[in-house]
Amino acid sequence: MFVQMRRWTVTEGNSDKVLERFKKKPGQGPSLVEQREGFLGRELLVKKVRRGEEEVVMMVRWESEEAWKAWEKSPEHIAGHKAKLKEGKPEKPAYILNMEHANYIVVE
């Protein structure tokens, strides 16, 4: 199994903005990534804080690194990123202080 992790550090009160982008909407069917061969699942985690910066982690599980790479190179994935640029959405909104990516191979 292969796991992709993304971690966002955001200003206080803005974790919902990151979650909104990735959470399923009521009545919405499977997303393009969920329909992709080799996709196993995804979890969204929010670090509980009382005050200060907030953290959101997304873990995406794939059958293999090859399945993930096929998604990354797919026309659907690339078109989604191009559409956001076309809409004039900034690559990194001001409320995002830091964003990290990491990929892991599950060994056990």
Protein Blocks (a to p, Z undefined) as FASTA:
>chain_A
ZZddddddddehilmmmmmmmmccehiacdfklmpghiabdcddddddfbdcdddddddd
dfbfklmmmmmmpmklmmmmmmmmmnopafbafklmbdcddddddfZZ
